[in-house]
Amino acid sequence: MPTEKGYDFQEPDVPLKELIKQVPHELARQAKLISKEIKDWAWPEKTIIESTPLHNELYIQWKFDSQEVLDSFIVTSDSAQNVGFSQATWTMSDQGTAIFQGSLDTRVPKDGEIHRAGFTAIISKLIMKSFNRHEVYKQWSLFTHLVLKIRGDGRTYLLNLSQPGYFDIQAHDIFNYPLYTHGGPYWQYEKIPFSKFYLSSHARIQDRQVPVLGYKSRAWKGNGIKRFGVTLCDRMDGPFRLEIDWIGSSSTAVDPLSVPTIRPLATYEYGCPGFKHDPVSRYNLYAEEWKKFPPPGEKKHLTLRWKIREKMSKCDLP
């Protein structure tokens, strides 16, 4: 079972008699969950057409105005895992907003095993279905952007959309995108396309990228996002504070007449090879750019040279 910090797993030490007593209660709970799943599948609240978002429609996933919503997240740091000294808290303000604050410390424990330290994070808890299956944020597949209302301290955070797979090699598959905050007392609205998120595993950007919400054929089938998180690991010692009012998703079409659910698969920067860091592909890309835009002084000026040659050949000598 997961610990309070949500990372490590431990085997609970429960007597056999206690487990037998919990069987009827657990079966009743699982039956209630599976009946709810069957009801939602057979008689959905909205049809596919009704649930299709309109242009610029906003869907609030978390509104941090109650302790119950805050309890759906867990806060962790390197000190909680005995690999550092950073501290973080996750509390509610008097204005009904969530505050993620603490102190980042990049000191490395002197144990001879840890070489880097200094991170804090908040992570949403897993939504469980019947028979310990994990639910995904399938409604996000109908939207194109992730929207946040925040008030930061000028530091750079990292947004995480976790899609852990069944096998251990896919357990750390996470889609990331930086969150640049503004210092000051004013609220900041961040609208980030889902197509901007890049795939990483064990904090390493992968060469082969896939869409975070799946391909177009999976638009109505949901996605694999099981957790949402915010991480601070900017290597800058000192206090931090991030205030969050709400987190949601929005649908923005390319033009008002287009369908919002037809979204771009990936939106990479111009000139980048699609996050493929193969040196051969990178050289070929650079070679094409060099041909289009050669450096100054490397033009051969063949046309001008031939004109000068023709003019000199026709000149009469005195």
N, C-alpha and C positions, 0 to 999 in steps of 0.2 A: 504494500500500500504506500502511497506517496506521503512524504513527511509534510510538516506544516509549511516548509519553504518551497515545496512543490518540485524539487529536483530529484533527490535520491529516493530510492525505494528500499523498504525494509519489510521483512517478514514479521507480521504481528504474532506475538506470543500469547495465544488465546487457548485456554483449556478445551479439550474435546467436548466436555459436557456443555460448556458455554456455546460452542459452535452449534451443537445439536439444538439448543434452545432457540438460537437465532434463525434456524432454517425456516420455520413457518412465517415469521415476520419478513424475511428476505424474499421468500417466494411470493408473498402478497404484494410486496413493493415492486418486484419485477413484473408481475402480472398487471399491475396498475400502469406501469410504464409502457409495456407492449400494447396494452389496450388503447392507450393514448396515441401511440404511433399508428396503429391501424385506423383509428378514427380520423387522424389528420390526413392519412393517405387516402382513405375512402371518401371522406366528406371534408375537403379542405375549406377553410374560411373564405378564400378568394381563388378564383380561377387564374390561369396563367395570364389571360388578357387583363383581368382586373388588377393583378399584382404588378404589371409592367409599370415601372415608374415613368413619370412625365419629365419633360426637360426641366433641369434645375430643381427637381424634387429632392427633399432632404429626409433621410431616415435616421433617427436618433437611436443608436444601439445602447449607449450607456449615458444616462443623465445622473451625475454624481450629486444628487440632492438628498440622499438617504444613506443610512449606515448599511442597509442591506445591499445596495449597489456597490459600496466600497468593499464589502466582504466578499464580493465575487472576484476580487483581485488579491494577489499575494505580493508582498514586497520581500526582496532578497538582496543580498550583497555578498562580496567576497568574504567578509567577516562571518556571515552566517554559515558559510561553507568551510570556515577555518583555513582560508587561503589568502587572507588580507585583513585590512583594518578599516575599510570603509563602512559607514553607517548610513541608514536610510529609514525614514518613517513614511507612513501612508495614512493620513488623517483627513478629517473633514473640517472645513473652515466655518466661521460663523455665517458666511454668506451662502452656504449650501454648495460649496465646490470642494473638489478633492485637491489635496496638497501633497506632492511628492517632494520631500526635502531631506537633507542630510548633509554629510560631508564625505567628499571623495579623497581617498588616501592611496597613493601609489607605492607606498612602502612595501617591500617584499619580505615575507617571513623568512627568517634565517634557519630554514630547515634543509636547505640544499636541494629541494625538489621544485619549488615554485620559482619561476624566473620573471613573471609579470603579475601585477596585481593592480587593483583599482577599478571596480565596477559596481554599480547598483542598478536595480531594475524592478519594475512592476510587471506582473504577468497575470492575465486572466485565468481563472480556474477552468478546468475542463468541464464541459457540459456532458453529462452522462445520459446515455440511453439505456434501454433494457439490456440485461446480460452484460453489463460493463462495457458497452460500446460507446465510442466517443461521437458526439454530435459536432457538426461543422456549422459555420456561419453561412448557410446556403443562400440566405437572402442577399448577401453581398454580390452574388453572381449577376444580379439584375442591375447593378450600379457600376459606375465607371470611376468614381473618385472616393477617396477616404478624406473625411472632413473632421477637423478638430478645432475647438475653441479653447485656446490656452493663453496663459500669461507666464512668460518665462523670464530668465535671468541673463539672456545673451549667450548662453552656452549651447553647444550642439548635442542633441540627443539622437538616438537611433530608434526608429520604429520597426517593430518585428511582427511579421505575420507567420506564425509557426504552422508547419504542415508535417508533423512527425509521421513517418511511415511505420509499417508493421515490423519491418526488419531493423536490426540495430544500425545498419549502414545508412538508413534513412531517418534515424531517430532525431537528428539535429538539422533537418532541412528547414531553413528559415528564409523568408523573403524580407529584405531590409531596405530602408530608405532613410536618409538623414533628415532630422527635424531641426531647422535653424530657428532659434527663438530670438525675440527682441527684448532687450532690457527696457525697463520702464513700467509705468503703472497701467498701460493700455492693453486691452485684449487683442489677441492676434488670431485671425482665422486662417487656418492652413487647409488648402484643398489640393490633395496629391493624387494624381492618376494612379490607378492600380497597375497600369502598364509600366510605370517607372520603377517599381520594386524589382530588385535583382536577387537571384537565388544565391545563398551561401550555406556552407556546412562547416561546422566547427570554426566559425569566424573566417572562413576562406571563401572568396567569391569563386563560383564555379564557372568553368569555361563554357559549358553548355547551359544556356538559359531556357526556361519554359515560362509560359504565362502564369501569373499567380492565381488567376481565376479560371484557369483551364482554357481550352480551345473553344472556338465558336460552337462546335457540336455539343459541348458540355454546358452551354450557357443556361439551359433549363434544368440541368442535373446537379447543380451545386458545385462547390469547390472543396478543397481539402484543408481550408483554414480552420484550425482547432483552437488556436490561442492568439491573443493579441498582447503585445507588450511594448514597453518603453524602457530603453537602456541608456545609461550614462557611462561612457568610458572614453572621455576625451583627453585623458592623461594630464589633467590640470587639477592639482590639489586644491582643496578648499571647499567651502559650503556651496550648496546649490539649492534651487527652489523652482519647482514647476507646478503651476496651478492649472487644473483642468476642469472646465465646466461641463463639457459633453464631448462625446465621440460618436460619429455617425458616418454615413455614406451618402453620396449624392450621385445623380445621373446627369451628365452633360453631353448632349449630342453634338456632333460636328456642326450641324446646322439644324434649325428648328424643324425641318421637314424629315430629317433622318430618324431612324429608330435608335433610341438611347442604348438598347442592349447590344447593338452591333458596335463593339468597342475595339480599339487597336490591341493587337497581341503584345507588342513591345514598342516602346518609344525610346530609342537610344539616341544619344547625341550624334550629330552629324560628324562623319569621319571616323567614328569608332567601329571596330569590326564586330559589333554585337557581343561584347564581352568575351570574345574568343582570343585568348592571349597566345595563340600559336605564332612563333616568330616568323614562320614562312608566310602566313596569311598577313601578318602585320607588314612585312617587307613588301609584299605585292601591293598592299593598300598604299603604302608610302610611295612606291614607284609610280603608281597611277597619278597620285597627287603631284609628284615632281614633274611629270610630263605636262600636266595642265598648267602648273604654276612654277616654272623654273626660276632659280635665283637670278638676281640681276647680274648681267655680265656674261651669262651663259648662252644668250641667243646668238645664233650663227649669222644672222642678217644676210642670208644667201641672196635674197632678192636685191638688196641694196648693192651687194658686191657685184652682181652680174650687170646691173645698170651702170655702175662706175667703170667696169671693164669695157662695156660696149661704147661708152662715151670716150674713153681713152683711146680705144682702137680707131675711132673715127676722126680724132683730132689731127689736123695737119701740122707737121713739124715745120718750124720756120727755116 
